[in-house]
């Protein structure tokens, strides 16, 4: 089969389109012919050698590596102990995350059945491949964590704040992968949703249900918003603390990407800060899949690239300002 591999850490140019063996499946696994693979930040973190992590926390990488966690495709073979999936089933999933052996940038992948769900009929393989990591991140933050594993960033188990009608939720980076799902899930739960993004995304986000839109290139949210119950910051970085003042006392800040907050400041403001490490979950994707089939969730696809041009997809990802997800097309 063909797959994308890299033999050393580096920029997009290290991604090579190569011939490799079709993987064998073990107990609890199915072989999937991949139709599309989603692009996510951990893919380029891995390609860069995980330099985003402190040196003492970086894993030892054994090259060559096939990147990727998210995919949608068709089951080709099933291990004898697997129930619930059969040859010919359309499936999607986020494989073996957190971890570095999802290996979805390929024509075939050996997938743990526990990480898979049947693909919603209402969306195609490209859309399904774009969903798993982003939608599971939003779901595990906002709806149901689904496990009791402490966050590696805080050492505490995240407890989602129940979103009820009448609550106000602000989503920063609302047009991106996690952000556009957070907008939809908060709206599904009955919240009033404030979306923060650049102006070109306004109509897109209003169609997804945003009640209010703030163009961050023109207006600081902290200047015009207050009394928010929950902030989900899908941008992160050193400037994330600017959103603390929009929260009411007793509110919660949810940073999706690594961000540090002064505990004295958050205590003074009466604000809780919590985060997660998203984890693979076929059962959660099955539950989310029903929302796709009911038309309550949709996946936005910013761009598609054929598998051989994975490097081009990574270049596009690095440019930012993405509306939804970037997806590799693998099989027709």
WOLINGI-V740569 format. One record per backbone hydrogen bond with DSSP energy under -0.5 kcal/mol. NH is the residue of the N-H (numbers start at 1). CO is the residue of the C=O. If there is no record, write none. Layout:
NH/CO  NH/CO
This chain:
3/18  4/105  5/3  5/16  6/65  10/47  14/11  15/12  16/5  18/3  18/16  20/1  20/18  29/26  30/111  31/77  32/30  32/109  33/74  34/32  34/107  35/72  36/72  37/328  38/70  39/326  43/40  44/40  44/41  45/41  46/42  47/43  48/44  49/46  50/45  53/50  57/54  58/54  58/55  61/59  63/61  64/6  65/6  67/65  70/38  71/93  72/36  73/91  74/33  75/89  76/31  77/31  79/29  82/79  88/75  89/86  91/73  91/89  92/117  93/71  94/115  95/69  95/93  103/66  104/68  105/67  106/104  107/2  109/32  111/30  111/109  113/28  115/112  116/113  117/92  119/90  123/120  128/124  129/125  130/126  131/127  131/128  132/128  135/131  136/132  137/133  138/134  139/135  140/136  141/137  142/138  143/139  144/139  150/148  151/156  155/151  158/156  160/158  162/160  164/162  166/190  167/164  169/192  170/230  171/194  172/170  172/232  173/196  174/171  174/196  176/173  180/176  181/177  182/178  183/179  184/180  185/181  186/182  187/183  188/184  189/185  190/187  191/186  192/167  193/191  194/169  195/193  195/212  196/171  197/195  197/214  201/198  202/199  205/201  206/202  207/203  208/204  209/206  210/205  211/193  212/193  214/195  216/197  216/214  218/215  219/215  221/219  223/220  224/220  224/221  225/221  228/246  229/168  230/168  231/252  232/170  233/231  233/254  234/172  234/232  237/258  240/237  242/239  243/240  244/241  246/243  247/243  247/244  248/228  250/270  251/248  252/229  253/272  254/231  255/253  256/233  256/254  257/233  263/261  266/262  267/263  268/264  269/265  270/266  271/266  272/251  274/253  278/276  280/97  282/114  285/281  286/282  287/283  288/284  289/285  290/286  291/287  291/288  292/288  293/289  294/290  295/292  296/291  297/291  302/300  302/325  303/325  305/327  307/329  309/306  310/307  313/309  314/310  315/311  316/312  317/313  318/314  319/315  319/316  320/316  320/317  324/175  324/322  325/300  327/303  328/37  329/305  330/35  331/35
